[in-house]
Amino acid sequence: MTSTVADLLPALGLRVVAGPVELRGLGDDDLGALADLAAAGIHAEDRMPFYHPWTDAEPEALRRQVAQYHWRCRADFSPASWDLNLGVWHEGTLVGTQGFSTRDYLVTRTGETGSWLGMAHQGRGIGTAMRRAICALAFDHLDAEEVTSGAFTDNPASLAVSRKVGYHLGGQTRLRRRQGELAVNQQLVLRPDDLVRGEHPVTVEGLPAFRRAIGLDTDTPSPEETS
């Protein structure tokens, strides 16, 4: 039997659903639409909510960088170091991405969330719903013991999402953002008992293969679970 791409890269077979919000693996056919969404705008030009100012690029270069980033994460994926980047669909429309990045996960059982939404889809509660969904995936299905996040102190929207999901404030780090610009990054920590769950149950497909891909359940596949 011929292997599919999802057989080789099980993250592409993941599907996490919470009501109208769906997180799923981004295939190559999705990357063009995602790149166009990013080029249409993620934030106002006078703001920079990201540590790396990749959205300062010209639209054509930005589109290419979006695709390259996802290809690079796939190529570097291993149990020792992995970035899970899921596309976010709201009522069937691609609206952004939600990620979970970690190193030495089998030891640390922790990872950091990161995400973005196209500007046309912000301010509608989607950011909170997708963060809750990725945290439920991590805690309920991937045996995580902690999830972290970070946001610059001048990014109140991201900090508000973290509060709604149940994160607690950690320390702060002073970083260079754009050329010569100081920014203060607020660290946040979430543990399983503090997760504020949404009104919709979270269902997961494609879980056994992904757990094996990150070094969990190497002998016996885990059954599909629903929370």
Disulfide bonds with the S-S distance in Angstrom:
none
